[in-house]
């Protein structure tokens, strides 16, 4: 989900966090990571995450067909389970609708349950209420995994490499194409299809997340929901470190480059601050580079990308080809493009 | 919560239920009871419930001070845990607000966490997003209990007595007083205080629910959130039985009678269709009447009320002093007062 990124939201989260009680008897981790973690039997833990999707804020019914929206409502939350290294087992869905649009909801529900089934998870509870205006969904996903394998946002160390499980910025490009009207029904069949799907029907990276968690090779992990610059800033804040992204190491597909040219946009901006990619962003000691690349290549056939390095300090810096380093912490490319930068 | 009671919502819930997979490996109970039930270690289970509160539909900021609203947001969901016989251990809170009202939210959060602490539960996760219009909260509560003790809606048998853990209709009376402007700040200090509190700051009946679940004396249970007639209809539908409520056995406090007189309302209407009481509604074999009354009296000092009897058949009937029986299934007193009735 594209969350409100203003200070007051982070301030609010800080206040909520001040009210929580981490490390108590039953909760291992409270607010401050992708999921809450509750102790299960033996080494096993339960992962729980909740997320709200608001019409016109998080989705636009003009380009989210109900079936794909149902899939996305499930998958963006399953992605939070992936971000810890777990697997999803159950979901609860609360729907607030202004009036009863049964046909639309049937399709939404079919997509929601289809996405759950792809993960071996099931719909176990829910709630339907009237809303005053617009549709609001709340999704709660329950997952499980072995406790010692959990990958938190904290844990990144200076010297670690920064990895992404796939290209970022594609969902932002897809959204830009949809907004520009360049990806209508006919166009979806053609060259923008992959980018539009990245926005409309993203895939949670459960399989890669589970392999990484069980490998013991990784020091910190999160999913890219709010954009690379912001989500990497979460890892840095939780770990007490800085991060440097090398602009030239970010993978740019031909499609992304073509869409950027077509719309006159910057692919770098999409890659840094485009949210909703739901790729995994993780860090690992540099000497495990080959082991990680081989593990994921062997198990999944997927290419993953090393895009920078953790350093001592704080914040997220973008290393440009000319050697300059721009602070892109949280504010992402907006902050960078407004001219405030730091050279070092 | 006062849910939308129209057919389309029940139709929607039926459709959602058709998509769920009860009795699968990890879920013991899916949609169709107060909580979803997931297998835990050994005999223990996890209870999960989620609920959405929409401004102007479920709460009115004019008479819900933020601290009490925070308490209520927690407690109405904790009540769903009580309705199975469990205890609450953790909560997740998702907040959608149109803009940042930090002071208001601070008070709301303080009330939310206060109510959790009263139950030994803690806030472990959450989400904040922007809403387009109005405030929407979603609360997910996780509870636990021993699996064999779970009290479902199904299980009521002909001949069972119908019980309530305390008076119903008081929250509806409190709301009517607030709507009539008869319970402003000064008036809250006086004779309506108890009724107004029943609406603004209801108590979940966790302690009574746990005693009942562990006693093995009870056949079915639910909490009164949508009104006695509707929630009893849920038990009847799930159990395949009918219920007869004796109007003269419903407890009417002096305050309730006085408020009804003051406003020119029917206490019976409040008792039958007034939602949000959050008392427990349960059934048990008639020969356990003394055992149940003594158990709750000894353990809690509370008086509970036997208000009717389960019969073979379907639907909820109201037995009036003149011997007539009115069908009040789901539609509650509205249905009754519209003149449609059945004599038998």
Boltz contact constraints between the chains, C-beta under 6 A:
constraints:
  - contact:
      token1: [A, 3]
      token2: [B, 129]
      max_distance: 6.0
  - contact:
      token1: [A, 4]
      token2: [B, 130]
      max_distance: 6.0
  - contact:
      token1: [A, 8]
      token2: [B, 100]
      max_distance: 6.0
  - contact:
      token1: [A, 9]
      token2: [B, 128]
      max_distance: 6.0
  - contact:
      token1: [A, 12]
      token2: [B, 128]
      max_distance: 6.0
  - contact:
      token1: [A, 16]
      token2: [B, 126]
      max_distance: 6.0
  - contact:
      token1: [A, 19]
      token2: [B, 109]
      max_distance: 6.0
  - contact:
      token1: [A, 19]
      token2: [B, 113]
      max_distance: 6.0
  - contact:
      token1: [A, 19]
      token2: [B, 123]
      max_distance: 6.0
  - contact:
      token1: [A, 20]
      token2: [B, 123]
      max_distance: 6.0
  - contact:
      token1: [A, 21]
      token2: [B, 122]
      max_distance: 6.0
  - contact:
      token1: [A, 26]
      token2: [B, 89]
      max_distance: 6.0
  - contact:
      token1: [A, 27]
      token2: [B, 122]
      max_distance: 6.0
  - contact:
      token1: [A, 27]
      token2: [B, 124]
      max_distance: 6.0
  - contact:
      token1: [A, 30]
      token2: [B, 124]
      max_distance: 6.0
  - contact:
      token1: [A, 31]
      token2: [B, 125]
      max_distance: 6.0
  - contact:
      token1: [A, 31]
      token2: [B, 126]
      max_distance: 6.0
  - contact:
      token1: [A, 36]
      token2: [B, 124]
      max_distance: 6.0
  - contact:
      token1: [A, 36]
      token2: [B, 125]
      max_distance: 6.0
  - contact:
      token1: [A, 41]
      token2: [B, 41]
      max_distance: 6.0
  - contact:
      token1: [A, 50]
      token2: [B, 92]
      max_distance: 6.0
  - contact:
      token1: [A, 50]
      token2: [B, 94]
      max_distance: 6.0
  - contact:
      token1: [A, 50]
      token2: [B, 127]
      max_distance: 6.0
  - contact:
      token1: [A, 50]
      token2: [B, 140]
      max_distance: 6.0
  - contact:
      token1: [A, 51]
      token2: [B, 127]
      max_distance: 6.0
  - contact:
      token1: [A, 52]
      token2: [B, 94]
      max_distance: 6.0
  - contact:
      token1: [A, 52]
      token2: [B, 96]
      max_distance: 6.0
  - contact:
      token1: [A, 52]
      token2: [B, 127]
      max_distance: 6.0
  - contact:
      token1: [A, 52]
      token2: [B, 129]
      max_distance: 6.0
  - contact:
      token1: [A, 52]
      token2: [B, 138]
      max_distance: 6.0
  - contact:
      token1: [A, 54]
      token2: [B, 96]
      max_distance: 6.0
  - contact:
      token1: [A, 54]
      token2: [B, 131]
      max_distance: 6.0
  - contact:
      token1: [A, 56]
      token2: [B, 132]
      max_distance: 6.0
  - contact:
      token1: [A, 57]
      token2: [B, 130]
      max_distance: 6.0
  - contact:
      token1: [A, 57]
      token2: [B, 132]
      max_distance: 6.0
  - contact:
      token1: [A, 89]
      token2: [B, 26]
      max_distance: 6.0
  - contact:
      token1: [A, 92]
      token2: [B, 50]
      max_distance: 6.0
  - contact:
      token1: [A, 94]
      token2: [B, 50]
      max_distance: 6.0
  - contact:
      token1: [A, 94]
      token2: [B, 52]
      max_distance: 6.0
  - contact:
      token1: [A, 94]
      token2: [B, 138]
      max_distance: 6.0
  - contact:
      token1: [A, 96]
      token2: [B, 52]
      max_distance: 6.0
  - contact:
      token1: [A, 96]
      token2: [B, 54]
      max_distance: 6.0
  - contact:
      token1: [A, 100]
      token2: [B, 8]
      max_distance: 6.0
  - contact:
      token1: [A, 109]
      token2: [B, 19]
      max_distance: 6.0
  - contact:
      token1: [A, 113]
      token2: [B, 19]
      max_distance: 6.0
  - contact:
      token1: [A, 122]
      token2: [B, 21]
      max_distance: 6.0
  - contact:
      token1: [A, 122]
      token2: [B, 24]
      max_distance: 6.0
  - contact:
      token1: [A, 122]
      token2: [B, 27]
      max_distance: 6.0
  - contact:
      token1: [A, 123]
      token2: [B, 19]
      max_distance: 6.0
  - contact:
      token1: [A, 123]
      token2: [B, 20]
      max_distance: 6.0
  - contact:
      token1: [A, 124]
      token2: [B, 27]
      max_distance: 6.0
  - contact:
      token1: [A, 124]
      token2: [B, 30]
      max_distance: 6.0
  - contact:
      token1: [A, 124]
      token2: [B, 36]
      max_distance: 6.0
  - contact:
      token1: [A, 125]
      token2: [B, 31]
      max_distance: 6.0
  - contact:
      token1: [A, 125]
      token2: [B, 36]
      max_distance: 6.0
  - contact:
      token1: [A, 126]
      token2: [B, 16]
      max_distance: 6.0
  - contact:
      token1: [A, 126]
      token2: [B, 31]
      max_distance: 6.0
  - contact:
      token1: [A, 127]
      token2: [B, 50]
      max_distance: 6.0
  - contact:
      token1: [A, 127]
      token2: [B, 51]
      max_distance: 6.0
  - contact:
      token1: [A, 127]
      token2: [B, 52]
      max_distance: 6.0
  - contact:
      token1: [A, 128]
      token2: [B, 9]
      max_distance: 6.0
  - contact:
      token1: [A, 128]
      token2: [B, 12]
      max_distance: 6.0
  - contact:
      token1: [A, 129]
      token2: [B, 3]
      max_distance: 6.0
  - contact:
      token1: [A, 129]
      token2: [B, 52]
      max_distance: 6.0
  - contact:
      token1: [A, 130]
      token2: [B, 4]
      max_distance: 6.0
  - contact:
      token1: [A, 130]
      token2: [B, 57]
      max_distance: 6.0
  - contact:
      token1: [A, 131]
      token2: [B, 54]
      max_distance: 6.0
  - contact:
      token1: [A, 132]
      token2: [B, 56]
      max_distance: 6.0
  - contact:
      token1: [A, 132]
      token2: [B, 57]
      max_distance: 6.0
  - contact:
      token1: [A, 132]
      token2: [B, 134]
      max_distance: 6.0
  - contact:
      token1: [A, 133]
      token2: [B, 133]
      max_distance: 6.0
  - contact:
      token1: [A, 134]
      token2: [B, 132]
      max_distance: 6.0
  - contact:
      token1: [A, 136]
      token2: [B, 136]
      max_distance: 6.0
  - contact:
      token1: [A, 138]
      token2: [B, 52]
      max_distance: 6.0
  - contact:
      token1: [A, 138]
      token2: [B, 94]
      max_distance: 6.0
  - contact:
      token1: [A, 138]
      token2: [B, 138]
      max_distance: 6.0
  - contact:
      token1: [A, 140]
      token2: [B, 50]
      max_distance: 6.0
  - contact:
      token1: [A, 140]
      token2: [B, 140]
      max_distance: 6.0
